[in-house]
Amino acid sequence: MIHYIFRNSWRAIRKRPKIKTGLTIFDLIVEIAGLVALLAMWIVLMVTYSGLPDIIPIHYNGLGQADNFGGKSNILILSVIATVIFVVMTILGMFPRVFNYPVKITENNAFLQYRNASRMVRCLKLAIVLVFGYLVLHTALNTGDNIGIWFMPVVLAIIFIPMIYYVAKSFIYR
């Protein structure tokens, strides 16, 4: 059954138009901002790493309080994960034809749907890098074992608001 679903899905994707959307000024700004945020995260990490205490917070609960601690090398894992997500989402964003869409893709709506979906991936990529960057910055500057109760709602907002916005636009571009 899974083979049948995958085969039919891939067949539908191959029927979609192949269109290059290019980058608008907004897209370029978001791409550059994401790259700058990623580079800034690594620079802050490299500058502050030797001064970090041997034990740092590595996990926070829903109230923003540190509830798990580990060695300072754990902060490198956070930066590596952010970098991998950035690279994978950059590559994924180059192939909007293979994305799942809430509407049928036709010759008439393909360009707008592809551009919209690629833009959503770019904005999510920037949001994720900013969240990881904030965690690295917070830990690197030793600002305490509490990131605040507002952290989780803000993270959810900067991830879900763009998703909702771009999915709604997808229905408009139907």
Buried (B, 14 or more C-beta within 10 A) or exposed (E): EEEEEEEEEEEEBEEBBEBEBEBEEEBEEBBEBBBEBBEBBBEBBEEBBEEBEEEBBBEBEEEBBBEEEBEBEBBBEBBEEBBEBBEEBBEBBEEBBEBEBEEEBEEEBBBBBBBBBBBBBBBBBBBBBBBBBBBBBBBBEEEEBBBBEEBBEEBEEBBEEBEEBBBEBBEEBE
